[in-house]
Amino acid sequence: MKYFLTCLVFILCFEGFSQNTEKDDVKVGLVLSGGGAKGLAHIGVLKVIDSLGVKIDYIAGTSMGAIIGSLYASGYTGNQLDSIFKELDFDMLINDDLPRASKAFYERDNSEKYAVTLPFDNFKIKLPSALSRGQNTYALFSKLTLHVSEINNFSELPIPFFCIATNIETGQAVMLDSGNLAQSIMASGALPTLFQPVTINGQILIDGGVVNNYPIDELRAKGMDVIIGVDVQDGLANRDELTSAPDVLVQINNFRTINDMKLKGKKTDIYIKPDIKDYSVVSFSEGSKIIESGKQATIVKMDALKKLTDKNSSKTNSKLNYKAKDSITINNIVIKGNSKYTRAYILGKLKLKNNKKISYSYFNKGINNLVATNNFDSFEYELKSIENREGYDLIANLKETNTTTFLKLGLHFDDLYKSAALVNLTKKRWLFDNDVVSLDVILGDNVRYNFEYFIDRGFYWSIGLKSRYNQFKKDISAKLLLDDAQISGSELNKIDVKLQDQTNQIYVQTLFRKDFSLSAGLEHKRLEINTETLTTNNQTNQFIFESTDYLSVFGGLKLDTYDNKYFPKKGVYFDGDLHMYLYASSFNENFENFSLAKANMGYAFSLSSKLAFNFQTGGGFKIGDKSTQTLDFALGGNGNNLINNFIPFVGYDFISLTGNSYVKAFFSADYQLFKKHHLTLEGNWANVEDDIFETGEWFTLPNYRGYALGYAIETFIGPIQAKFSYSPEQNQSYWFFNVGFWF
């Protein structure tokens, strides 16, 4: 009996399909299922459909099916979609990886120290609702659908379209067929825990695949005679494939959708099931193979598709074969949803002005600038075109974040500060709406702290406070501590010392020409240097080289467009600093005023996706009294975030080459062997001595050279790196190791 019923259903479906295809005006619907990266197979299907000339009358989709389907419905061809998706960096899209240059200097410095950031409220750790806000994904959808932004009813698209989302509060399916197209497909594809929910018309929506991953019934109700269906959902795994807890959870989640497809597959007139079992929902790196699988699965259905081509050959093709715009004009800017942050603050981050034509990349950069503040959970926007008027109105809907306190953690090891664990507490909107306070406590071989308070006023003068304490023990050059007569008398080259530095600053800062950070302020520094290795009267005593409070005024100018602090592939860098020391406490009894000026600049570029070069040059000099040596320039070692006037220089140990002036050149080649695996070759050359700009020594061949070969791996705690360095002058080599972000 069961066999008879199955045959009967098959015959009825076949007869229905035959009758439908015999009509003169066959309405063809296309339903595309969700499936994450597996949904890229839809593109291969569309490429074959285009090549056969099949005209689609209506498209329905869920999740990735909604994304691909909406773009096809808005005018893109299968080949164009192939090109678009093959060029995308899916890691950047999914991980909210905003360009480094989009972050304010304060946010940039802080984001490059911590391995883990957790919301912290009422002394409780709160996990975020999702791994990603989806801002990069939303920006991409907005750009790709810009040409149909004036269309509110999706039935008026070049091909009518709708998609399915899930109301997370009720568990009901929601059909999205009007409104903001980019926002709608974002909601349909908001995979739980990966992307945060999307709010539309007061409904909190997530991935439509939770309740209806293949909306064939809803599409049939639109009056379609023949439905082409593409199913990229997972099948059930067998016992040998269920080897982990995630495997079991995925299997449980698939029960409902697979059972649904037992019925919905039979309702599909031309059912296409690509062979993509070997791929997962996150196999975006295998996109080309997945697209090809969709193409091959469609070729199998060629005969059935050709019948449709014959029946609807008289239809006009309403597709636009659209190409995305490179520039736009913003006529008006409407900001909604802001209460804590003023319109001026928001526009200052966006860097937008009314009635000005800008490149789309500049527009996107402004969006990134605002999102990178981390003051907003979401920034959804529409570019609405006005009839008979050039350009667009920007309608922005903000959702300010309610979380203002964060617990941040980090780990680090290097050859100077040794092992360290970082615990940070950050509070936004502490005293004012646009301020932030941060305290780092660094535990380990050398206990340190770093406190910062900053009131961010964008292009206006911002105000900041800083207080930091650093300490380490190290053999350092005796020339930083003793004069020539003392050194010749003691025959010391290096002295094992303990250095303690506390620096407090109050400063103002503004943006100069949009990209430069200009700052000026007052500084107090407490510097202590002592040793227990020197002897007097055959007894070991603590000998104090320095125990002085210094007061100074300072100014700085900084530009940093490097795309990566540790492994830059593109960008320019400039950091200039001038300190004028006006006072020293009584320990430095011979103190007279002096100034220290220094600058460093760099340029990074790539020859290919794997090979990048970085050139840097820098220098510094002292003006005025030369007797205070402990703040002079000291070259040597490897790393970042070094204090005072300590300058990295491979080939030599930390604080080995000293003088009141120096020049340095640096070159690195970075070859990415595998993803996040770097093979580096470095060279640096320098002259460092007293008064080299007066003697002309700065413009001679370098007296000091160092070279290094390194291997590094980027991890979530930061780079893990080993470098072998060598100096021809010393005929000596050094190994440098570091683990984690520098702080």
N, C-alpha and C positions, 0 to 999 in steps of 0.2 A: 504493500500500500504506500509506504514511504517513497519507494522508488517511482511509483506511478505519479504521485503528487509532484515530485521533483521534476519529472519529465514534463508534466503538464505546465508547471510554472515556466519552465524553460521555453516551451513552445509558445505560450501566451506572450512572453516577453519578446521572443523573436518575431512573432507575428505583429506585435505592436510596433516594434522597431521598423519592420518592413513596410507597414502601412504608413507610418510617419514619414519615412524617406520617400514614399511615392507621392506625397503631397507636392504641389508646385511651389508653395512658399513654406519651406521648413524653417522653423525657429530653433536655433541651436544654442543650447546653454552649455557653459563650461563650469564645472565645480572642481575646486582645488583644495585638497585637504591640508591640514597642518602636519608638521613633522620636523621642525627646526631646520638644521642644515640639510636634511633629506629633501626638504621642499625645494632646494635648488634644482631638483629634477624637473620641476614644472617648466623651467626655462628651456630645457631640451625638448619638452613636449611642444611648447609654443613655437619653437624654431621650425619644427616639422609642420605644424598647422599653418604657419605663414607660408612655407615653401609650397604647400598644396593649394593655397588660396582659399582655405575654409574660412567663411565669415561667421564670427561668433556674435550672437544677439544679446547674450546676458552672461555675466560672470558672477559667481559666488565663491567665497573663500573663507577659510579660517586660518588664523595664525600666519605661518609662512605662506600658505595659499592665499590669504588676504593680501599680503604684501606684494607678492608677485602678480596676483590677479589685478590689483588696483592699478599698478603701474602699466600693465598691458592695457587695461581699460582706459587709462588716461592718455594713451597714444604711443607708447613705446612698442617697438617691435621685439620679437624674440631675440634677434641678433643684438639689438641695442642692450637689452637686459643682460645678455651674456657678457658683453663688454663691461657694463657697469659693475656687475657683481664679481667679476674676476679681478677687478682693480681695487676692491674694497679691502681694508684692513679690519677684519672682523674682531680681532682682539681689542683694537682701539674702540670700535663701536660698542662692544658688549661691556667693557670694563670702565666706561666713563673716563678713558684716558685722554684728558684734555691736553692740548699743546702746552709745554712748559712756559712758553712766553706769554700765555694767556693769564697766568697767575700773577698777582701783585707780588712785589719783591718780598714782602713779609710772608705771604702765604707760600711762596716758592721756597724760601729758606726753611720754613717749618715743615713743609710736606716732604722734604728730602732728608729727613732725619729719622722718621718713625716707620717701624715695620707693621704695626697694628694700631688702628684707630677705632675706638669704641665709644658710642654715646654713653654718657654717664649722668644719671639723673637721680637726685635724692640718695646719693651714695649707693646706687644700684647700677650695674651695667645693663644697658638695653641694646639688644641686637637690632640692626636696621631691618626694615621690612623687606628689603631686597638687596642683592649684591650691586645692582646698578640702577641709577636714576633713569637711564636710557636717553640722556640728553643728546649724545652724539647720534644715536639712532633717529631721534625725533628731528634733529637738524637735517639729516640726510633725507628723510621722507618729505620734509617741508620744501627742500630745494627741488627734489625730483617731481613734486606735484605742483610747483609754483604756477605752471602754465594753465592749470585748471582751478586756481584758487578762487576764482569768481563763481564757480559752480557750487551751489549749496545742496542741490538734489542730485545724488549720485546716478539717478536714472538719466540725467542729462549729459553724462560723460560720453566721450566718443563711443564707448561700449558701456551700456548700463551695468551697474555693479552694486553689490552689497556684501557685507561681511558679518561675522558672528563674534560676539564677545560674551563674557559671563559676568553676571552681577554677583559679586563676591558675598554680598549680604543675603541674597535670596537663593542663590544657586540656579537662577533662571537664565536661559539663553536670551541674549539681546541682539536684535537685528539692527545693524548700523547702516543706514542707507541715505543719510543726509548729514550736513554739518561740515566739520573740518575733516577733510579726507586724511591728512597726515595723522591727526589725533585719533581717528577711527581705526586705522590699521595699526597704530601703536597700541591701542587697547586690545585689539583682536590678537596681537602677538605678544602681549605682556605675560610671558611665561612666569608662573608663580616662583618666588624666591630669587629669580634672575632679574626681572624688571619689576619696578614698583607699579602698583595699580594706577590706572588712569581714570580721572573723574570726568564724566560727560553727562550733562543735564542732571546733575545731582546723584548719579549712579556711579558706584565704585566698581570699575570693570577690570577684569583680567582676561587671560587667554581663553578664546572661545572654544578651544579644543577640550577644555574641562567638561563641557556639556554637549557640544555638537561640533565634531571635528570634520564633518562631511555634510554640509547643508543642502542635500539633494532635494529633499521634500520642499523646502522653501523656494528653491530655484524652479522646480516643476510648477509651483503655484504661480509663477510669473508668466505662464502660458507657453513654456518651452515644449517643443515636440520631441526633440532628440537631445539627450544630455551626454556630453563627453565628461567623464570623471577621471581624475588622476588621484590615486591613492598612494601616499608615501608614508603611511603609518607603519609602525613596528608590528611584526607578528609575535606570537607567543614563543618564548625561548624554551628550550628543553632543559632537562636537569643538568646536563653537562655544561650548559651556558650560564646557569644561575650560580655563579661562584662568589658573589659578594652581596652585601646588604643593598647597595644601589641597584644591582641587578634585580633583586627581589622586589624592591619598591617600584621599579619601572614595570615589571611584570604585572604587579597588582593594579597599577594605574592603567595598563593596557587592556585589562579584562573588558571594561565597558565599551571602549572604542572598537575592539575587535569583534565583540558580539554585535554591535551596531552594524558593522560592515557586512556581516553575514546577510543582513536584510538589504542594506543600502547598495551593496555591490550588485545585487540582482535587479535593482531598480535603474541601474546605469546602463544606457544603451551601448556606449562604447567605453568599456572599462579598461583603464591603463594602469598597470601595476609595475613600476620600475623595479628592477632587481638591485636593491640598495641595502640588503640585509647586513652587509659588512660595514656599514657606516652608522654613526650615532647622530643624535640631534645636535651635537656640537662639532661635527666633522667638517667644519668650514674650510679647513686646509685642503680637503679633498674635493673642493667644489667642482673642478673641471671634470673629474671622473663621475661625479653625481649627475651633472648636467648631461654628460654623454649617455649615462644609463637611462635618463628620461627620453632622450632622443631615440635610443635603440628600442625601448619599449613601445614607442609610438609608431615606429616603422612597421612593427608587427601588425598594427591596426590600419595599415595603409589602405587596404581595399575598402574598408568601411568608411574611412574618412574621405576617400575619393568619391564615393556615392553622394556624400554631403556636398562636395565641391560641385558636382554636376547639378544638383538641385538648387544651390543658392548662388550660382555663378552670375546671375543677373543683379545681385545686390551690389550697391555701391560700398566701397570700403571707407568707413568713417574714421579710420585710424589716422593719426596725424604724422606718424614717423617723427616724433618730437625730439628736439635737442635742447638740453637744459641751458638756461640763460647764464651769462658770465657777469652781468652787471644789472643793477636795479636802482631805481630812484625811490626814496622814502619821502612821501608827501607829508604825512602826519604820523605822530607816535602817540598811541593811547596805552597807558599803563594801568592795569587793574590788579587788585589784590595786595597792594603794598600798604602797610601800616607802620612798621618799625623803620623802614628805610624810605627816604624821601625820593621824590621824582628826580631831583638833581643828582642824588647819589647814583641812582640807577642809570640815568642818561650818561653820567660821567664814566661809568664802567662800560656802557655800550659804545661810547664815543661816536654817537650818531647825531646828526642835525637834520632838521626838516628841509625838504626840497633840494636835496643834494644827491647827485648820482655817485654811486660807489660800486666797487666790485663786490661780487657775491662773497668772495673769500674775506674781504674786509668786514662785510656784514656778519659773517659767521664768526670772525675773530672777536667782534664786539660781544656777541652772544656768549662765547667762551669766556671772555673776561668777566662777565657777570656771574656765570655759573661757577667759575673757579673760586669765587669768594666763599663758596659753601654756606652761604646765608639763605639759600633757597632750596627747598625740596624739589621744586620743578619750575621750569620757565617754558610755558607753552605759548606759542604765538602763531598768528596768521598774517600773511601778506595778502591783503584784500585789494584787488584791482577795482578801480572805479570806472564806470562806463564813460567813454568819451574823454578820458583823462589819462595822461601818461603817468606811469609809476604806480606805487602801492601805498596803502595805509598799513602801518604796523600795529596790530592789535595784540598786546602782550598780556598774558594772565600769569601772575606770579603766585607761588605758594611759599610763603616765608617759613623757614624751618623753626619748629618749636624747640628743638634740641639745641641747647647753647653750651653744654658742658661735655667735654670729651676726655677720656682717658687714653693716653697714647704710650706705646711701649717700643723699645728698640734694644738691639744688642750690637756690640762692636768689640773688635780687637785690632790693635795696631802696635807697632814697635816703639811708640813713644808713650802713649797713655796706657798701654796694656789692655787688660780685659775690662769691660764696662757694660753695665745694664742701665738702661735709661727708662725712667718713669716720668711721664709728663701729665700735667693737668692743665687743660685749656678751657677758658670761660669766655664766651662771646657775650656781647651786650651786658657787660658787668656794671659799668657806671653810666654808659651812654649807648645809644642804639648801634653805633658803628665803631665800637671799640672791641679789643680783645686782650686778654691777659693770659700769660703762659708761664708755667714754672717747670723747668727740667731739673730733676734730681738724678745725678749720675753716680751709681754705686759701683765699686770694683776696686782695682788696685790703686786708683787715684780718684778720690771722691771729688766731685765737682757739682756746680749748679749753674743754671742760666735762667734769669727772670727777665721777661719782656712785657711791656704794656704799650699798646699802640692805638691811637685814635685815628682811624682812616678817613680822611676827608678828600680822597681822590686828587683832583687837580689843584685843590686848595692846599694850604699848608697843614700837613698832618703833624701830630705830636707823638713822640715816643719816649719811653724810659727803658733803660737796659741796665742789668746788673749781672755780672758773671764772675765765677771763681774757677780758676784752673790751677792744677798743680801736677808736677811730674818729677821724677828723679832720672838723671841722665848724665853721662859724660859729655860735656860740651866744651867748645873751644875756649881756651884760657884767654884769648884776645878779647872776648866779650866782657871779661871781668877784670883783667889786669892790664896795666900799660906795658910798653915795651921793656922798660927798665926792670919791672917786677918779673916779667916773663923770663928775661935773660938771666936774672939772678936766681930764679927758682928752677929754670929749665923745664917748666911745665908746658905741655902742649894741650892737654885736656884735663878737666877737673870734674870729678863726680859731685854733682850738686843737687840740691832740692830747690826747685823754683816754684813759687806761689805767686799768683797774679789775681788780684781782684780789680775789676774795672766797672765803673758806674758812669752812665751817660744819660743826659737829657738832650733831646734834639728835635728839630723840625725837619720835615721832609716834604717834597712836592715832586710832581712829574714835570719834567722839562722836555718840551717838544714831543710829548705823548709817551716816549719810550725811555727817556733817561730819568733816573732817580737822583735828585739833587738834595743833599742834606747838609745840615750845619748844627753844631751843638757844643756843649760843655762836657768835659770828661774829668773824672777823678780816677786815678790809678794808684793802687797799693801794690808795690813790687818788693818781694822778699826773695833773696837768693843766699843760700848758705851751704856749707859743706862740713863734713866731719873727716875728710881725708888729709887735710893739712895738719902739720904737727908744729908745736912750739915747745921748746925745752924737752924734746923727746916724749911729749904727751899729746894725745889726740884730743882736740877741742873742736867745738862748733865754731867755725870761722864764718862771719857774716860779710858777704860782699855787698849786699844791698838790702835796705829796709827803709824804703822811702815812699812818701805820698807825693804824687805829681798831680798838678792841675794843668789842663790844657784846653784850648779851643780847637775845633776841627771842622773840616768841610770835606765833602765827598761828592763825586759824580760817578754814576754807575749805569751801564747798559749791559743787558744780558739777554740775548736771543738764542743762546744755545738750546737745542732741542732736548739735550740730555746733559745733566751736570757731569756725569762720570764718563760717558762714552758719546760725545757729541758727533753728530753727522752733518749738521749744518748750523749756521748762526754766527753771530759776531759777539764779542765780549770786550768791555772796557771797564776798568775799575781804577779810579784815581782818588787819592787821599792826601790831605795836608793836615798835619798836627803841629800846632804852635804851643810849646811847653813854656808856661809862664811862672810856675812856682814849684819848688821842691822842699820837702820838710828837712829838718836839721841834719839828718844822717848824711845827706848829700850837701856838705857844708860849702863846697866850692861851686855850687850850681849857678849857672847863668842861662839866660833865655836861649833857646834854640828851637829850630823847626825841622821836621822830617817830612819830605814829600816823596811819594811813590806812585807808580802807575803800572798797570798790566793790561795788555790788550791781546785779543786772539781772534782767529778766524778759522772756522771748521767748514769742510765741504766734503762731498762724496763723489767718487768716480763711478760707483756702482752701488747696488743695494747692500753689498757686503764689505766694501772697502771705503774707509773714511780717513781723512787727514785733518790734523789740527796744528796750526802754527800759532805760537804765542811769543810775545816779547815784552819785557818789562825792565824797570829800573827805578832807582831811588837815590836820594842824596840828603845830606844834612846841611842846614844853614845856621850859622851862629856858633855858639860855644861847642867845642868838640870833646870836652872832658867827661861828659856823661856817656859811658859806653854801653851800659846794659840795655839800652833801647835801640842800639844800632842794628843794622841788617845782619841776619845770620842765615846762610844757605846750607841746605843738606836735608836728606831724608825724602820721604814720599808721603803724599796725602793731601787732604783738604782741611779747611777750617783751622789752620794753624794760627796761634795768637800772636799779638804784637807784630814784630817785623821779621818773623821766621818765614823763610821762603823755601818751598820744596826744591830739591836738586838731587836727582838720582846719580848714583856713583859715589856719593859721599854720605856719611852718617848724619843724623840730625845735628844742626847747629855746629857745623864743622868749619865753614868759611865765613868769616866776619869782616865787617868794615862799615864805615859811615856812608858808603856809597857803593852801588853795584849796577851792572847791566846784565841781562840774561836773555837768551833765546832758547826756545823750546820747540821741538817737533815730535809729533807722534803719528804713527800709522796704525789703524785699528782694522783688523780683518775679522769678520764675524764667521767663524768656522761653521757653527750651527746657530740656531736661534738662541740668543742670549749667552752664547759662548764666544769670548773675544780673545784673539791673539794680538798682542800689542808690541810694537817696537818703538822705543823712545830714545831721543837724544836731547841733551841740553848743554849749553855752552855759556860761560859767564866770566866776567872780570869783577872781582869784589876786593876792595881795599879802601883805605882812607883817601878821600879827596881825588878820586879818579877823574872827576869832571874838570878838575883844575889842572891835573898833570897831563891830561889827554889820554890816559890809559884806557878810558871807556871805549875809544875808537880803534883799539889795536886788536890783534888776534887774541882769542880767548886764552886765559891762563888756566882755566879749569874746564874739564870736559867730563861728561858722564853719559853712559848708555845703559839701556835696560830692555830686557826681553821678558814679557809677562803673559800670564794667562789668567782670565777672569771669567766668572760666571755670575750673571745677574740672578738674584734670588729675592724672595719677598722681604728678607731682612736687609737687603742691600747687596753690593758686589762682594764676592769672595775672590780675592786676588793674591797671586804670588808673583814677585818680580825678582829676576836676577839682574843685578846692576854691576857695572864695572867702570873704573876710572883709570885712564891711561897714565895720568900723572902720579897716582899713588901705586899703580900696578896692583890694585886691591879690589876685591869684589865684595858686595853686600847683598844679602837677601832681604826683601821687604815683604811682609805679609799683612794683610788687613781683611777683616770679616765684618760685613754690615755697613750701613750708612755711617758717614763721618759725623760726629757731633762733639 
